[in-house]
């Protein structure tokens, strides 16, 4: 499915490098890597640095309630759950609705593949697993206090209403447990949350509410998706024609329509081709597809180019042409992550190097002791492939053959001739991360915790993996190694204005964007080698033939003239 | 004009005719020829670009020009087919005897300064080789191009079928192959126009419509009586 031409070379060099490095890192815990110099203590490890805490403008004047006038919201409140109780005293069914949501369960049972998905259990290609590290990771769980398996998923008071509905910008979340020393400095020095003010100023979510987590997926601004980062809080028209702060100013929920706190637009079960398009008024509001607003023939049917473009809709996702590049709002996205280099220390302490400066001027870490080394990309041309909407995950239970090249953590199905797939853009993340060498499975790492086994503290992969697996009752061979992985993130945000959509040449040319997709004829890209050779021979032969003939005529006519003259 | 009539006992007798300067290519015929020539040039040029052989036009512009030119050419062909049948000119393309003589002439005789074995007449505007070439142009190369081109053009109407991928490959192959043949035809055709009395004689004829051809007594009388065909002398 994915043409591994260039990557094969790359992965082989990586494999060599890997083997070389492993010789060192496996035997000598990298924390003994003493370097001279006085590196400053790592004191700015907040992964979400939100400087602009102003809420985006989202007052459609439609609300029939002014929450400042509600007696129950006058407080005083000491904690989140107290506010939640107040919310649910009026919104009596909201808790029941919300508890079905993936934002609460972190679980998804895939109806087609039967796979058990969701953040609760999945392996990823960033910090590798939330499972067992909820004390840190569950700060993006829309609830209060999930730090271990004892969290009560049935208690409605544990729901965090404010993370989505706060309209002041003063609300924030912190990890549910303090980690090791290396991380304990995180989230210090924040202003306490003004609970009453926040509780009285609730409303429909703005981009910054969703963005508080979704912009920072993977452990930092823009890290995971490439088409979701903090630049979308107040984007220009060029960056996102729909969310354009001075224009349409769409909130996330304008497209991700909601019903009983369930949102359209699943990444686990993608609707890669919406063949229904528009519904009748009032009918079709159950999907987040482009077609649900723009129809299945969005281009002008009165001109040739428009007709031709409409003819592409069955094979090409809208996003493929209308999102020319990703990470183009000044925030970089992570493209490479190598865990093998993690664990270096200076004077016994972790450190980081910030050698990448992104377009908005911020410096991004290219090395962190706790995570390894990274590479970034901006204005990235996405990875394109046929996609039928079906993601196939490598879970903790999946066995794979590490010799068969990079493991696709969330591979996907699709082909040019299945009648369902379309060519989609993806951000492809390339990572080198630990796996269980004996069982050929991925591993859960115990990263976060105020104990001696947590990697973010002891920088010891062996212990972190052993404990991570043990804690979650996953069989572990006791031996780990590193494996290359890919993850794929379907691109759908950062839709450019139509005038910036891709021109035909971008794909219909000999060296176009779709060069790696094989098995079908594409005008402008493909040709028939032998036919072309025969064609050139015919054309060239004819040309040479007539030139020769002309030359002979000229020569003979002189001869004839001389003959006639004599 | 040398007409060949059967005198009854199997031998052919030549009747000599007077040469006259008459319009052998009517206004429509010339319009058809030159507009077709222009369209074929445009189609070939844009087609080469679409095929990726040059990057002088962006793909969108090339597709647009190629498509409109093709549509115009189709309309032109519809008119011309109608014209060919209503005027009876289609008979000009029928197979004639003496192909080998003409081939021998172009291969050898022309170099020796021999006269063309074929004499143009009002009802015999094309020599045997020409008829054969134009016939194959109109019945093979042309239809292969426009048939595959039209199927190509309406790709979106059949792209949903399971065979569409193979179908597109096949159509693209036929279209490209026919285009190479067309290009080859045009090169030879253009060259052949220089083989008249003077290198530009045939081109002038195709522009003005007039050529010096032998008329039989009957043809001359008919023209003088009806003025159905213009004659300059």
Interface residues (C-beta under 8 A of the other chain):
Chain A: X304 X305 X307 X308 X310 X311 X314 X315 X416 X417 X419 X503 X504 X505 X508 X509 X510 X519 X520 X521 X523 X524 X525 X526 X527 X528 X531 X532 X534 X535 X538 X539 X541 X542 X543 X545 X546 X549 X550 X552 X553 X556 X557 X560 X564
Chain B: X50 X51 X52 X55 X58 X59 X60 X63 X64 X67 X68 X106 X110 X111 X112 X113 X155 X156 X159 X160 X162 X165 X168 X169 X172 X173 X176 X177 X179 X180 X181 X183 X184 X187 X188 X191 X194 X195
